[in-house]
Structure formats: structure tokens, C-alpha cells
Amino acid sequence: MSTDSMVRGFVLVVVASCSSCRSTIVEPVLAAPWSAERAAAPLTREQCIDLALHSVPNEAAWSARVSSARAAVDRSALLANPIASLGFEDFGLNAKAAHNAVQTTLSIAAALEDVFARKRRHAAAVHDLEAEEATLRAERNRLAADVVRAYDELASARSKIELEERLSVIARDQRDAVRKFVAAGLAPRIQRDRADLELASTTASVERARA
């Protein structure tokens, strides 16, 4: 076999090895945006959680982290790239031989450390993937809990507003009734002042609840 044929064969082997190790990058698939009608409607607690977990930044970041960990697992299962060396020797026996190699040495080797450590390296990558997935589950649960807490706080605040508004209406009706009794001389003036104070207090409570 000539030197050129050996070199071409070696290049083909290396290119084939690199091609087999090449991985395909898969972009994360994100959910379609909501329609205007759906976005304008009031959201339930479950819809708020789903919106937070599948928002574009969160979904893309989580998918990228899992994809990176899975790619590390795939890489850890591959054998290390071989170390190749190609050498020419010239004995210089004549003028023609001075321009042509008369002996060619082609050697291919692999680092034994990488070969024997592949199993442990793969196991470590699998553990890293499981740890990353567990971390992401914890982050998703924590985000869902934050959404639930905020949703319940908002729902409680709105319920408090409704209650304070009803109390304010009762205080206003009571104040109007007391004023009539005072005007008719059936109740002392201090009761009218007390009714005005109660109405002012309930009105302030409504504003605090709205804030």
C-alpha cells in the first residue's frame, strides 16, 4: 500500500469517528401564546401555576439545563478520541531518496486512563443528570408554591375589600338613621358623632384593603 493511500485511509477513519460522535441540537418546543380572549379572562389558581411553569424564560432555561446534562451522559459513554501520529524517515541513500520518504510509521493509540475510566465517568454523568432533574423539580414546586401563595393572598385581599365595603354600607345607613333620631330629638348628639366616627373608620378600612 502506498503512503498516499495509507494517509487517505487514516483521514477517512478519523472523519468517520468524528461524524459518529456528533450530536444533534434540539431546540426546546414552547407552548403557543394565549389568545387575546383567554388572556383577558380571569385566571384560576391552576391556570396561574401553568402559566408560570410554562413561560418562555423558565421553559427554555429548564429545557437547556436538562439537555446539557443529557448530552454529558451521551458524551461520557463514548470512547476517547485516539491519538494518532504519522512519521516519515529518510535514510538519504541517494539524491532521489532525499526527496522521498523510504519508511513511513503510522501509530494509533488511546489513553488507557480514559478507556478504563469511561464506566465511572458515565455513572457520574448519570448521577449529575438525576441531580439536575431533582433540582429542577424542586424549583418547579417552589415556583408553584409561590404562585399559590400570591394567588391566595390576592383572593383574600379581594374578599376583605368586599367585606369592608359591606361594613361601610352598614355604617353609612346606621349614621343616616342616627342623624334622623338626633334631628327628631330622640337621641343625643353624641350618638351622631359616634356614628360619624364609625363611618370614617370603615371608609378608611376599605381604602387600606384596596391598597
HUJO-V436852 format. One record per backbone hydrogen bond with DSSP energy under -1.0 kcal/mol. NH is the residue of the N-H (numbers start at 1). CO is the residue of the C=O. E is the energy in kcal/mol with one decimal. If there is no record, write none. Layout:
nh->NH co->CO e->E
nh->NH co->CO e->E
This chain:
nh->6 co->2 e->-1.9
nh->7 co->3 e->-2.4
nh->8 co->4 e->-2.5
nh->9 co->5 e->-2.3
nh->10 co->6 e->-2.3
nh->11 co->7 e->-2.4
nh->12 co->8 e->-2.2
nh->13 co->9 e->-1.9
nh->14 co->10 e->-2.2
nh->15 co->11 e->-2.6
nh->16 co->12 e->-2.4
nh->17 co->13 e->-2.2
nh->18 co->14 e->-2.3
nh->19 co->15 e->-2.3
nh->20 co->16 e->-1.9
nh->21 co->17 e->-1.1
nh->39 co->35 e->-2.5
nh->40 co->36 e->-1.6
nh->48 co->44 e->-2.0
nh->49 co->45 e->-2.0
nh->50 co->46 e->-2.4
nh->51 co->47 e->-2.4
nh->52 co->48 e->-2.1
nh->53 co->49 e->-2.4
nh->54 co->50 e->-1.6
nh->59 co->55 e->-2.8
nh->60 co->56 e->-2.3
nh->61 co->57 e->-2.2
nh->62 co->58 e->-2.6
nh->63 co->59 e->-2.3
nh->64 co->60 e->-2.2
nh->65 co->61 e->-2.0
nh->66 co->62 e->-2.1
nh->67 co->63 e->-2.6
nh->68 co->64 e->-2.3
nh->69 co->65 e->-2.0
nh->70 co->66 e->-2.5
nh->71 co->67 e->-2.3
nh->72 co->68 e->-1.8
nh->73 co->69 e->-1.5
nh->74 co->70 e->-2.1
nh->75 co->71 e->-2.5
nh->76 co->72 e->-2.0
nh->78 co->75 e->-1.3
nh->83 co->109 e->-4.6
nh->85 co->107 e->-2.4
nh->87 co->105 e->-3.1
nh->89 co->103 e->-2.3
nh->98 co->94 e->-1.0
nh->99 co->96 e->-1.4
nh->102 co->89 e->-1.3
nh->103 co->89 e->-1.3
nh->105 co->87 e->-3.0
nh->107 co->85 e->-2.5
nh->109 co->83 e->-3.0
nh->115 co->111 e->-1.8
nh->116 co->112 e->-2.7
nh->117 co->113 e->-1.6
nh->121 co->117 e->-2.8
nh->122 co->118 e->-2.6
nh->123 co->119 e->-2.3
nh->124 co->120 e->-2.4
nh->125 co->121 e->-2.0
nh->126 co->122 e->-2.3
nh->127 co->123 e->-2.2
nh->128 co->124 e->-2.2
nh->129 co->125 e->-2.3
nh->130 co->126 e->-2.4
nh->131 co->127 e->-2.5
nh->132 co->128 e->-2.5
nh->133 co->129 e->-2.5
nh->134 co->130 e->-2.2
nh->135 co->131 e->-2.4
nh->136 co->132 e->-2.3
nh->137 co->133 e->-2.2
nh->138 co->134 e->-2.2
nh->139 co->135 e->-2.3
nh->140 co->136 e->-2.6
nh->141 co->137 e->-2.6
nh->142 co->138 e->-2.5
nh->143 co->139 e->-2.5
nh->144 co->140 e->-2.6
nh->145 co->141 e->-2.3
nh->146 co->142 e->-2.2
nh->147 co->143 e->-2.4
nh->148 co->144 e->-2.5
nh->149 co->145 e->-2.5
nh->150 co->146 e->-2.5
nh->151 co->147 e->-2.8
nh->152 co->148 e->-2.8
nh->153 co->149 e->-2.4
nh->154 co->150 e->-2.3
nh->155 co->151 e->-2.7
nh->156 co->152 e->-2.7
nh->157 co->153 e->-2.3
nh->158 co->154 e->-2.3
nh->159 co->155 e->-2.1
nh->160 co->156 e->-2.3
nh->161 co->157 e->-1.9
nh->162 co->158 e->-2.1
nh->163 co->159 e->-2.2
nh->164 co->160 e->-2.8
nh->165 co->161 e->-2.5
nh->166 co->162 e->-2.0
nh->167 co->163 e->-2.3
nh->168 co->164 e->-2.1
nh->169 co->165 e->-2.0
nh->170 co->166 e->-2.2
nh->171 co->167 e->-2.5
nh->172 co->168 e->-2.1
nh->173 co->169 e->-2.4
nh->174 co->170 e->-2.5
nh->175 co->171 e->-2.4
nh->176 co->172 e->-2.4
nh->177 co->173 e->-2.2
nh->178 co->174 e->-2.5
nh->179 co->175 e->-2.3
nh->180 co->176 e->-1.6
nh->181 co->177 e->-1.9
nh->182 co->178 e->-2.6
nh->183 co->179 e->-2.6
nh->184 co->180 e->-1.9
nh->185 co->182 e->-1.2
nh->186 co->181 e->-3.0
nh->193 co->189 e->-1.8
nh->194 co->190 e->-2.4
nh->195 co->191 e->-2.1
nh->196 co->192 e->-2.2
nh->197 co->193 e->-2.1
nh->198 co->194 e->-2.1
nh->199 co->195 e->-2.1
nh->200 co->196 e->-2.2
nh->201 co->197 e->-2.1
nh->202 co->198 e->-2.3
nh->203 co->199 e->-2.2
nh->204 co->200 e->-2.0
nh->205 co->201 e->-1.9
nh->206 co->202 e->-2.0
nh->207 co->203 e->-1.8
nh->208 co->204 e->-2.2
nh->209 co->205 e->-2.3
nh->210 co->206 e->-2.2
nh->211 co->207 e->-2.1
